[in-house]
Amino acid sequence: MYQRIRDLREDEQLSQKQIAEKVFDSQQHYQLYESGKREPPFSFIIQLSKIYGVSIDYLAGLTNNKGGLHHNSTEENDILSKYNYLSDKRKGRILQLLDMLTEEQQNEEAETKERA
């Protein structure tokens, strides 16, 4: 994680002091975090995530995808946006429809397996 934090800072051509000011911390503290000599608080990681526009998963080294372990496609984001706009009643109808379509597909797949 520490190397990744440093790499992100250097990619943005920022100094340790500049980042420390953005996260309301001292340059000395920041240097300790970046060198791995001191464990950064979670709030610091969240702030860095926002500054660099990367996921916490990426900062932690859990993935090399800056968007995180699961990065939604444009289509998935569009669906979620539309779903979140709906009233609770309409969300319930969508969930019922999804359940029905899922069951339908499972039945079709089971029939296909039986024929094979």
N, CA, C and O atoms as CSV, one atom per row, in Angstrom:
chain,resi,resn,atom,element,x,y,z
A,1,MET,N,N,0.831,-1.193,0.000
A,1,MET,CA,C,0.000,0.000,0.000
A,1,MET,C,C,0.870,1.249,0.000
A,1,MET,O,O,0.547,2.233,-0.667
A,2,TYR,N,N,1.955,1.217,0.732
A,2,TYR,CA,C,2.772,2.418,0.894
A,2,TYR,C,C,3.401,2.851,-0.429
A,2,TYR,O,O,3.453,4.040,-0.744
A,3,GLN,N,N,3.871,1.883,-1.188
A,3,GLN,CA,C,4.461,2.200,-2.489
A,3,GLN,C,C,3.399,2.751,-3.433
A,3,GLN,O,O,3.663,3.655,-4.225
A,4,ARG,N,N,2.208,2.199,-3.338
A,4,ARG,CA,C,1.120,2.649,-4.200
A,4,ARG,C,C,0.746,4.098,-3.882
A,4,ARG,O,O,0.479,4.890,-4.785
A,5,ILE,N,N,0.728,4.432,-2.596
A,5,ILE,CA,C,0.425,5.807,-2.187
A,5,ILE,C,C,1.485,6.758,-2.754
A,5,ILE,O,O,1.171,7.835,-3.259
A,6,ARG,N,N,2.730,6.336,-2.657
A,6,ARG,CA,C,3.819,7.169,-3.181
A,6,ARG,C,C,3.718,7.298,-4.704
A,6,ARG,O,O,3.862,8.392,-5.250
A,7,ASP,N,N,3.473,6.183,-5.379
A,7,ASP,CA,C,3.373,6.212,-6.836
A,7,ASP,C,C,2.254,7.145,-7.306
A,7,ASP,O,O,2.433,7.902,-8.259
A,8,LEU,N,N,1.114,7.090,-6.643
A,8,LEU,CA,C,-0.004,7.963,-7.014
A,8,LEU,C,C,0.378,9.430,-6.842
A,8,LEU,O,O,0.073,10.264,-7.695
A,9,ARG,N,N,1.040,9.731,-5.746
A,9,ARG,CA,C,1.458,11.114,-5.490
A,9,ARG,C,C,2.433,11.574,-6.568
A,9,ARG,O,O,2.305,12.672,-7.111
A,10,GLU,N,N,3.402,10.724,-6.867
A,10,GLU,CA,C,4.403,11.089,-7.871
A,10,GLU,C,C,3.785,11.197,-9.264
A,10,GLU,O,O,4.176,12.060,-10.049
A,11,ASP,N,N,2.827,10.329,-9.574
A,11,ASP,CA,C,2.140,10.408,-10.870
A,11,ASP,C,C,1.439,11.754,-11.048
A,11,ASP,O,O,1.352,12.282,-12.157
A,12,GLU,N,N,0.947,12.293,-9.946
A,12,GLU,CA,C,0.264,13.595,-9.985
A,12,GLU,C,C,1.250,14.753,-9.831
A,12,GLU,O,O,0.859,15.920,-9.839
A,13,GLN,N,N,2.529,14.416,-9.692
A,13,GLN,CA,C,3.602,15.396,-9.523
A,13,GLN,C,C,3.326,16.331,-8.337
A,13,GLN,O,O,3.454,17.552,-8.434
A,14,LEU,N,N,2.946,15.712,-7.225
A,14,LEU,CA,C,2.680,16.452,-5.998
A,14,LEU,C,C,3.743,16.120,-4.964
A,14,LEU,O,O,4.298,15.022,-4.956
A,15,SER,N,N,4.015,17.070,-4.104
A,15,SER,CA,C,4.975,16.839,-3.019
A,15,SER,C,C,4.248,16.236,-1.823
A,15,SER,O,O,3.021,16.276,-1.740
A,16,GLN,N,N,5.020,15.683,-0.907
A,16,GLN,CA,C,4.417,15.160,0.324
A,16,GLN,C,C,3.713,16.277,1.079
A,16,GLN,O,O,2.649,16.067,1.662
A,17,LYS,N,N,4.301,17.445,1.067
A,17,LYS,CA,C,3.699,18.589,1.766
A,17,LYS,C,C,2.349,18.951,1.155
A,17,LYS,O,O,1.400,19.239,1.884
A,18,GLN,N,N,2.252,18.939,-0.181
A,18,GLN,CA,C,0.991,19.281,-0.843
A,18,GLN,C,C,-0.113,18.289,-0.479
A,18,GLN,O,O,-1.246,18.687,-0.206
A,19,ILE,N,N,0.217,17.007,-0.476
A,19,ILE,CA,C,-0.790,16.000,-0.110
A,19,ILE,C,C,-1.149,16.135,1.359
A,19,ILE,O,O,-2.323,16.057,1.721
A,20,ALA,N,N,-0.151,16.338,2.207
A,20,ALA,CA,C,-0.406,16.493,3.643
A,20,ALA,C,C,-1.379,17.640,3.886
A,20,ALA,O,O,-2.275,17.529,4.723
A,21,GLU,N,N,-1.211,18.732,3.163
A,21,GLU,CA,C,-2.119,19.873,3.316
A,21,GLU,C,C,-3.534,19.515,2.868
A,21,GLU,O,O,-4.511,19.953,3.475
A,22,LYS,N,N,-3.640,18.723,1.813
A,22,LYS,CA,C,-4.969,18.330,1.313
A,22,LYS,C,C,-5.707,17.432,2.300
A,22,LYS,O,O,-6.936,17.460,2.367
A,23,VAL,N,N,-4.965,16.636,3.064
A,23,VAL,CA,C,-5.599,15.725,4.018
A,23,VAL,C,C,-5.527,16.269,5.450
A,23,VAL,O,O,-5.797,15.553,6.414
A,24,PHE,N,N,-5.160,17.540,5.566
A,24,PHE,CA,C,-5.102,18.219,6.861
A,24,PHE,C,C,-4.209,17.484,7.857
A,24,PHE,O,O,-4.600,17.216,8.993
A,25,ASP,N,N,-3.002,17.166,7.399
A,25,ASP,CA,C,-2.038,16.470,8.245
A,25,ASP,C,C,-0.680,17.133,8.043
A,25,ASP,O,O,-0.519,17.985,7.169
A,26,SER,N,N,0.275,16.741,8.845
A,26,SER,CA,C,1.618,17.304,8.701
A,26,SER,C,C,2.422,16.506,7.684
A,26,SER,O,O,2.138,15.335,7.433
A,27,GLN,N,N,3.425,17.148,7.106
A,27,GLN,CA,C,4.290,16.454,6.160
A,27,GLN,C,C,5.021,15.314,6.855
A,27,GLN,O,O,5.253,14.269,6.247
A,28,GLN,N,N,5.388,15.501,8.129
A,28,GLN,CA,C,6.099,14.462,8.872
A,28,GLN,C,C,5.238,13.210,9.018
A,28,GLN,O,O,5.720,12.094,8.824
A,29,HIS,N,N,3.963,13.398,9.359
A,29,HIS,CA,C,3.051,12.252,9.457
A,29,HIS,C,C,2.912,11.575,8.105
A,29,HIS,O,O,2.987,10.351,7.995
A,30,TYR,N,N,2.705,12.396,7.070
A,30,TYR,CA,C,2.519,11.833,5.741
A,30,TYR,C,C,3.736,11.013,5.340
A,30,TYR,O,O,3.582,9.922,4.793
A,31,GLN,N,N,4.926,11.504,5.595
A,31,GLN,CA,C,6.142,10.776,5.243
A,31,GLN,C,C,6.178,9.421,5.939
A,31,GLN,O,O,6.584,8.425,5.341
A,32,LEU,N,N,5.756,9.379,7.200
A,32,LEU,CA,C,5.726,8.113,7.934
A,32,LEU,C,C,4.721,7.140,7.327
A,32,LEU,O,O,4.978,5.938,7.264
A,33,TYR,N,N,3.577,7.656,6.880
A,33,TYR,CA,C,2.569,6.799,6.239
A,33,TYR,C,C,3.118,6.234,4.925
A,33,TYR,O,O,3.010,5.039,4.652
A,34,GLU,N,N,3.707,7.117,4.126
A,34,GLU,CA,C,4.195,6.711,2.816
A,34,GLU,C,C,5.355,5.725,2.911
A,34,GLU,O,O,5.512,4.861,2.049
A,35,SER,N,N,6.161,5.856,3.954
A,35,SER,CA,C,7.312,4.961,4.115
A,35,SER,C,C,6.936,3.648,4.802
A,35,SER,O,O,7.743,2.719,4.847
A,36,GLY,N,N,5.721,3.568,5.332
A,36,GLY,CA,C,5.281,2.358,6.012
A,36,GLY,C,C,5.726,2.282,7.459
A,36,GLY,O,O,5.579,1.241,8.099
A,37,LYS,N,N,6.261,3.359,7.974
A,37,LYS,CA,C,6.721,3.370,9.369
A,37,LYS,C,C,5.588,3.655,10.348
A,37,LYS,O,O,5.727,3.467,11.557
A,38,ARG,N,N,4.479,4.106,9.806
A,38,ARG,CA,C,3.302,4.379,10.633
A,38,ARG,C,C,2.069,3.990,9.830
A,38,ARG,O,O,1.967,4.294,8.641
A,39,GLU,N,N,1.139,3.319,10.488
A,39,GLU,CA,C,-0.093,2.873,9.829
A,39,GLU,C,C,-1.042,4.067,9.678
A,39,GLU,O,O,-1.389,4.708,10.670
A,40,PRO,N,N,-1.463,4.370,8.444
A,40,PRO,CA,C,-2.374,5.508,8.272
A,40,PRO,C,C,-3.770,5.191,8.795
A,40,PRO,O,O,-4.238,4.059,8.677
A,41,PRO,N,N,-4.433,6.187,9.369
A,41,PRO,CA,C,-5.821,5.949,9.804
A,41,PRO,C,C,-6.739,5.758,8.596
A,41,PRO,O,O,-6.449,6.221,7.493
A,42,PHE,N,N,-7.832,5.076,8.830
A,42,PHE,CA,C,-8.764,4.784,7.744
A,42,PHE,C,C,-9.284,6.070,7.100
A,42,PHE,O,O,-9.481,6.118,5.886
A,43,SER,N,N,-9.506,7.103,7.901
A,43,SER,CA,C,-9.991,8.373,7.356
A,43,SER,C,C,-8.996,8.952,6.349
A,43,SER,O,O,-9.396,9.584,5.372
A,44,PHE,N,N,-7.710,8.737,6.588
A,44,PHE,CA,C,-6.658,9.188,5.681
A,44,PHE,C,C,-6.754,8.437,4.349
A,44,PHE,O,O,-6.630,9.035,3.280
A,45,ILE,N,N,-6.975,7.132,4.426
A,45,ILE,CA,C,-7.101,6.304,3.221
A,45,ILE,C,C,-8.314,6.759,2.401
A,45,ILE,O,O,-8.250,6.838,1.174
A,46,ILE,N,N,-9.400,7.053,3.081
A,46,ILE,CA,C,-10.607,7.525,2.394
A,46,ILE,C,C,-10.316,8.836,1.665
A,46,ILE,O,O,-10.708,9.016,0.512
A,47,GLN,N,N,-9.625,9.746,2.350
A,47,GLN,CA,C,-9.292,11.033,1.731
A,47,GLN,C,C,-8.403,10.841,0.499
A,47,GLN,O,O,-8.630,11.470,-0.534
A,48,LEU,N,N,-7.398,9.976,0.607
A,48,LEU,CA,C,-6.524,9.719,-0.541
A,48,LEU,C,C,-7.308,9.122,-1.698
A,48,LEU,O,O,-7.072,9.465,-2.856
A,49,SER,N,N,-8.233,8.234,-1.388
A,49,SER,CA,C,-9.074,7.618,-2.401
A,49,SER,C,C,-9.833,8.687,-3.181
A,49,SER,O,O,-9.930,8.618,-4.406
A,50,LYS,N,N,-10.358,9.653,-2.484
A,50,LYS,CA,C,-11.104,10.742,-3.127
A,50,LYS,C,C,-10.174,11.658,-3.919
A,50,LYS,O,O,-10.510,12.069,-5.030
A,51,ILE,N,N,-9.024,11.976,-3.364
A,51,ILE,CA,C,-8.070,12.866,-4.039
A,51,ILE,C,C,-7.613,12.271,-5.367
A,51,ILE,O,O,-7.583,12.962,-6.385
A,52,TYR,N,N,-7.259,10.994,-5.353
A,52,TYR,CA,C,-6.715,10.354,-6.544
A,52,TYR,C,C,-7.776,9.714,-7.435
A,52,TYR,O,O,-7.472,9.288,-8.550
A,53,GLY,N,N,-9.003,9.645,-6.961
A,53,GLY,CA,C,-10.079,9.046,-7.749
A,53,GLY,C,C,-9.895,7.554,-7.946
A,53,GLY,O,O,-10.170,7.019,-9.019
A,54,VAL,N,N,-9.425,6.884,-6.894
A,54,VAL,CA,C,-9.223,5.431,-6.945
A,54,VAL,C,C,-9.988,4.792,-5.797
A,54,VAL,O,O,-10.375,5.468,-4.844
A,55,SER,N,N,-10.201,3.493,-5.892
A,55,SER,CA,C,-10.914,2.787,-4.832
A,55,SER,C,C,-9.986,2.505,-3.656
A,55,SER,O,O,-8.762,2.511,-3.792
A,56,ILE,N,N,-10.585,2.261,-2.518
A,56,ILE,CA,C,-9.827,1.856,-1.333
A,56,ILE,C,C,-9.199,0.490,-1.574
A,56,ILE,O,O,-8.102,0.216,-1.088
A,57,ASP,N,N,-9.889,-0.369,-2.322
A,57,ASP,CA,C,-9.341,-1.684,-2.691
A,57,ASP,C,C,-8.020,-1.522,-3.432
A,57,ASP,O,O,-7.067,-2.264,-3.192
A,58,TYR,N,N,-7.976,-0.556,-4.323
A,58,TYR,CA,C,-6.754,-0.303,-5.098
A,58,TYR,C,C,-5.637,0.190,-4.178
A,58,TYR,O,O,-4.505,-0.288,-4.255
A,59,LEU,N,N,-5.958,1.143,-3.312
A,59,LEU,CA,C,-4.945,1.660,-2.382
A,59,LEU,C,C,-4.389,0.548,-1.496
A,59,LEU,O,O,-3.197,0.526,-1.189
A,60,ALA,N,N,-5.248,-0.360,-1.094
A,60,ALA,CA,C,-4.830,-1.450,-0.206
A,60,ALA,C,C,-4.060,-2.532,-0.954
A,60,ALA,O,O,-3.493,-3.429,-0.331
A,61,GLY,N,N,-4.034,-2.459,-2.274
A,61,GLY,CA,C,-3.314,-3.454,-3.052
A,61,GLY,C,C,-4.095,-4.726,-3.302
A,61,GLY,O,O,-3.517,-5.743,-3.685
A,62,LEU,N,N,-5.410,-4.684,-3.091
A,62,LEU,CA,C,-6.243,-5.867,-3.313
A,62,LEU,C,C,-6.535,-6.101,-4.787
A,62,LEU,O,O,-6.903,-7.203,-5.192
A,63,THR,N,N,-6.366,-5.055,-5.580
A,63,THR,CA,C,-6.606,-5.144,-7.012
A,63,THR,C,C,-5.725,-4.133,-7.726
A,63,THR,O,O,-5.303,-3.138,-7.137
A,64,ASN,N,N,-5.452,-4.391,-8.990
A,64,ASN,CA,C,-4.724,-3.419,-9.807
A,64,ASN,C,C,-5.669,-2.544,-10.611
A,64,ASN,O,O,-5.239,-1.680,-11.376
A,65,ASN,N,N,-6.977,-2.779,-10.428
A,65,ASN,CA,C,-8.004,-1.977,-11.088
A,65,ASN,C,C,-8.294,-0.769,-10.199
A,65,ASN,O,O,-8.787,-0.918,-9.081
A,66,LYS,N,N,-7.989,0.416,-10.695
A,66,LYS,CA,C,-8.187,1.623,-9.882
A,66,LYS,C,C,-9.643,1.818,-9.476
A,66,LYS,O,O,-9.927,2.519,-8.505
A,67,GLY,N,N,-10.568,1.203,-10.214
A,67,GLY,CA,C,-11.987,1.300,-9.888
A,67,GLY,C,C,-12.423,0.362,-8.781
A,67,GLY,O,O,-13.542,0.479,-8.283
A,68,GLY,N,N,-11.570,-0.560,-8.386
A,68,GLY,CA,C,-11.904,-1.468,-7.293
A,68,GLY,C,C,-12.101,-2.897,-7.745
A,68,GLY,O,O,-11.954,-3.223,-8.922
A,69,LEU,N,N,-12.436,-3.737,-6.794
A,69,LEU,CA,C,-12.625,-5.159,-7.071
A,69,LEU,C,C,-13.772,-5.384,-8.037
A,69,LEU,O,O,-13.683,-6.232,-8.925
A,70,HIS,N,N,-14.836,-4.637,-7.871
A,70,HIS,CA,C,-15.961,-4.751,-8.791
A,70,HIS,C,C,-16.237,-3.375,-9.362
A,70,HIS,O,O,-16.680,-2.465,-8.661
A,71,HIS,N,N,-15.972,-3.250,-10.612
A,71,HIS,CA,C,-16.199,-1.984,-11.305
A,71,HIS,C,C,-17.374,-2.181,-12.247
A,71,HIS,O,O,-17.299,-2.976,-13.183
A,72,ASN,N,N,-18.459,-1.458,-11.999
A,72,ASN,CA,C,-19.660,-1.618,-12.811
A,72,ASN,C,C,-19.436,-1.132,-14.239
A,72,ASN,O,O,-18.700,-0.176,-14.485
A,73,SER,N,N,-20.085,-1.810,-15.159
A,73,SER,CA,C,-20.082,-1.355,-16.550
A,73,SER,C,C,-20.994,-0.140,-16.665
A,73,SER,O,O,-21.752,0.175,-15.748
A,74,THR,N,N,-20.910,0.524,-17.787
A,74,THR,CA,C,-21.777,1.677,-18.042
A,74,THR,C,C,-23.240,1.252,-17.999
A,74,THR,O,O,-24.091,1.966,-17.468
A,75,GLU,N,N,-23.520,0.083,-18.563
A,75,GLU,CA,C,-24.895,-0.431,-18.577
A,75,GLU,C,C,-25.391,-0.691,-17.152
A,75,GLU,O,O,-26.525,-0.350,-16.813
A,76,GLU,N,N,-24.531,-1.299,-16.313
A,76,GLU,CA,C,-24.923,-1.572,-14.923
A,76,GLU,C,C,-25.156,-0.272,-14.151
A,76,GLU,O,O,-26.104,-0.173,-13.372
A,77,ASN,N,N,-24.302,0.711,-14.365
A,77,ASN,CA,C,-24.482,2.004,-13.695
A,77,ASN,C,C,-25.774,2.668,-14.123
A,77,ASN,O,O,-26.450,3.295,-13.307
A,78,ASP,N,N,-26.127,2.538,-15.404
A,78,ASP,CA,C,-27.369,3.104,-15.921
A,78,ASP,C,C,-28.573,2.437,-15.268
A,78,ASP,O,O,-29.526,3.106,-14.869
A,79,ILE,N,N,-28.521,1.112,-15.163
A,79,ILE,CA,C,-29.614,0.365,-14.527
A,79,ILE,C,C,-29.756,0.776,-13.061
A,79,ILE,O,O,-30.865,1.023,-12.588
A,80,LEU,N,N,-28.631,0.848,-12.344
A,80,LEU,CA,C,-28.677,1.234,-10.928
A,80,LEU,C,C,-29.213,2.648,-10.746
A,80,LEU,O,O,-29.983,2.912,-9.823
A,81,SER,N,N,-28.808,3.541,-11.616
A,81,SER,CA,C,-29.278,4.921,-11.541
A,81,SER,C,C,-30.788,4.996,-11.717
A,81,SER,O,O,-31.480,5.690,-10.972
A,82,LYS,N,N,-31.285,4.276,-12.708
A,82,LYS,CA,C,-32.730,4.263,-12.951
A,82,LYS,C,C,-33.476,3.607,-11.794
A,82,LYS,O,O,-34.526,4.092,-11.373
A,83,TYR,N,N,-32.936,2.508,-11.282
A,83,TYR,CA,C,-33.567,1.801,-10.158
A,83,TYR,C,C,-33.628,2.711,-8.928
A,83,TYR,O,O,-34.664,2.796,-8.268
A,84,ASN,N,N,-32.532,3.384,-8.625
A,84,ASN,CA,C,-32.479,4.251,-7.442
A,84,ASN,C,C,-33.438,5.433,-7.545
A,84,ASN,O,O,-33.845,5.991,-6.526
A,85,TYR,N,N,-33.798,5.816,-8.760
A,85,TYR,CA,C,-34.736,6.913,-8.970
A,85,TYR,C,C,-36.172,6.523,-8.621
A,85,TYR,O,O,-36.984,7.378,-8.269
A,86,LEU,N,N,-36.478,5.234,-8.719
A,86,LEU,CA,C,-37.847,4.761,-8.535
A,86,LEU,C,C,-38.330,4.845,-7.089
A,86,LEU,O,O,-37.537,4.865,-6.148
A,87,SER,N,N,-39.656,4.894,-6.941
A,87,SER,CA,C,-40.267,4.822,-5.613
A,87,SER,C,C,-40.096,3.407,-5.066
A,87,SER,O,O,-39.791,2.481,-5.817
A,88,ASP,N,N,-40.293,3.241,-3.762
A,88,ASP,CA,C,-40.178,1.917,-3.150
A,88,ASP,C,C,-41.169,0.927,-3.771
A,88,ASP,O,O,-40.843,-0.245,-3.959
A,89,LYS,N,N,-42.362,1.395,-4.085
A,89,LYS,CA,C,-43.384,0.531,-4.689
A,89,LYS,C,C,-42.906,0.007,-6.039
A,89,LYS,O,O,-43.025,-1.184,-6.329
A,90,ARG,N,N,-42.372,0.893,-6.854
A,90,ARG,CA,C,-41.890,0.476,-8.178
A,90,ARG,C,C,-40.638,-0.392,-8.071
A,90,ARG,O,O,-40.444,-1.305,-8.873
A,91,LYS,N,N,-39.798,-0.114,-7.092
A,91,LYS,CA,C,-38.625,-0.977,-6.870
A,91,LYS,C,C,-39.080,-2.400,-6.544
A,91,LYS,O,O,-38.479,-3.375,-6.995
A,92,GLY,N,N,-40.144,-2.503,-5.758
A,92,GLY,CA,C,-40.699,-3.819,-5.422
A,92,GLY,C,C,-41.178,-4.552,-6.665
A,92,GLY,O,O,-40.981,-5.760,-6.791
A,93,ARG,N,N,-41.804,-3.831,-7.579
A,93,ARG,CA,C,-42.283,-4.445,-8.829
A,93,ARG,C,C,-41.106,-4.920,-9.675
A,93,ARG,O,O,-41.168,-5.985,-10.289
A,94,ILE,N,N,-40.042,-4.134,-9.705
A,94,ILE,CA,C,-38.842,-4.528,-10.463
A,94,ILE,C,C,-38.263,-5.813,-9.877
A,94,ILE,O,O,-37.895,-6.724,-10.619
A,95,LEU,N,N,-38.183,-5.888,-8.566
A,95,LEU,CA,C,-37.630,-7.083,-7.918
A,95,LEU,C,C,-38.489,-8.310,-8.200
A,95,LEU,O,O,-37.959,-9.398,-8.424
A,96,GLN,N,N,-39.820,-8.144,-8.192
A,96,GLN,CA,C,-40.714,-9.250,-8.526
A,96,GLN,C,C,-40.484,-9.720,-9.959
A,96,GLN,O,O,-40.441,-10.922,-10.222
A,97,LEU,N,N,-40.339,-8.783,-10.874
A,97,LEU,CA,C,-40.095,-9.120,-12.272
A,97,LEU,C,C,-38.756,-9.846,-12.423
A,97,LEU,O,O,-38.662,-10.825,-13.164
A,98,LEU,N,N,-37.733,-9.374,-11.732
A,98,LEU,CA,C,-36.425,-10.042,-11.786
A,98,LEU,C,C,-36.506,-11.465,-11.244
A,98,LEU,O,O,-35.915,-12.386,-11.809
A,99,ASP,N,N,-37.236,-11.641,-10.150
A,99,ASP,CA,C,-37.420,-12.988,-9.594
A,99,ASP,C,C,-38.112,-13.898,-10.604
A,99,ASP,O,O,-37.716,-15.049,-10.790
A,100,MET,N,N,-39.145,-13.374,-11.251
A,100,MET,CA,C,-39.890,-14.156,-12.229
A,100,MET,C,C,-38.985,-14.530,-13.410
A,100,MET,O,O,-38.977,-15.684,-13.839
A,101,LEU,N,N,-38.232,-13.572,-13.933
A,101,LEU,CA,C,-37.352,-13.836,-15.073
A,101,LEU,C,C,-36.228,-14.796,-14.712
A,101,LEU,O,O,-35.842,-15.637,-15.524
A,102,THR,N,N,-35.700,-14.675,-13.494
A,102,THR,CA,C,-34.649,-15.586,-13.039
A,102,THR,C,C,-35.170,-17.014,-12.955
A,102,THR,O,O,-34.511,-17.952,-13.403
A,103,GLU,N,N,-36.359,-17.174,-12.376
A,103,GLU,CA,C,-36.966,-18.508,-12.266
A,103,GLU,C,C,-37.233,-19.087,-13.656
A,103,GLU,O,O,-37.008,-20.273,-13.896
A,104,GLU,N,N,-37.709,-18.251,-14.557
A,104,GLU,CA,C,-37.977,-18.671,-15.930
A,104,GLU,C,C,-36.692,-19.191,-16.596
A,104,GLU,O,O,-36.693,-20.242,-17.238
A,105,GLN,N,N,-35.615,-18.445,-16.434
A,105,GLN,CA,C,-34.349,-18.848,-17.035
A,105,GLN,C,C,-33.809,-20.124,-16.411
A,105,GLN,O,O,-33.279,-20.983,-17.116
A,106,GLN,N,N,-33.938,-20.256,-15.107
A,106,GLN,CA,C,-33.482,-21.478,-14.435
A,106,GLN,C,C,-34.248,-22.688,-14.938
A,106,GLN,O,O,-33.662,-23.750,-15.152
A,107,ASN,N,N,-35.556,-22.538,-15.130
A,107,ASN,CA,C,-36.371,-23.633,-15.654
A,107,ASN,C,C,-35.948,-24.004,-17.068
A,107,ASN,O,O,-35.869,-25.186,-17.403
A,108,GLU,N,N,-35.674,-22.993,-17.908
A,108,GLU,CA,C,-35.237,-23.244,-19.279
A,108,GLU,C,C,-33.890,-23.965,-19.293
A,108,GLU,O,O,-33.687,-24.884,-20.087
A,109,GLU,N,N,-32.981,-23.559,-18.429
A,109,GLU,CA,C,-31.665,-24.198,-18.363
A,109,GLU,C,C,-31.779,-25.642,-17.879
A,109,GLU,O,O,-31.065,-26.523,-18.359
A,110,ALA,N,N,-32.690,-25.878,-16.917
A,110,ALA,CA,C,-32.890,-27.242,-16.412
A,110,ALA,C,C,-33.467,-28.119,-17.509
A,110,ALA,O,O,-33.046,-29.267,-17.656
A,111,GLU,N,N,-34.417,-27.613,-18.283
A,111,GLU,CA,C,-35.005,-28.376,-19.400
A,111,GLU,C,C,-33.961,-28.704,-20.452
A,111,GLU,O,O,-33.952,-29.804,-21.004
A,112,THR,N,N,-33.081,-27.748,-20.731
A,112,THR,CA,C,-32.016,-27.957,-21.722
A,112,THR,C,C,-31.065,-29.048,-21.254
A,112,THR,O,O,-30.628,-29.869,-22.061
A,113,LYS,N,N,-30.739,-29.071,-19.979
A,113,LYS,CA,C,-29.850,-30.106,-19.424
A,113,LYS,C,C,-30.502,-31.479,-19.498
A,113,LYS,O,O,-29.832,-32.469,-19.790
A,114,GLU,N,N,-31.807,-31.545,-19.237
A,114,GLU,CA,C,-32.519,-32.825,-19.270
A,114,GLU,C,C,-32.530,-33.399,-20.674
A,114,GLU,O,O,-32.455,-34.616,-20.843
A,115,ARG,N,N,-32.622,-32.546,-21.684
A,115,ARG,CA,C,-32.655,-32.997,-23.074
A,115,ARG,C,C,-31.283,-33.502,-23.551
A,115,ARG,O,O,-31.184,-34.349,-24.439
A,116,ALA,N,N,-30.262,-32.965,-22.946
A,116,ALA,CA,C,-28.887,-33.318,-23.405
A,116,ALA,C,C,-28.403,-34.636,-22.868
A,116,ALA,O,O,-27.283,-35.051,-23.167
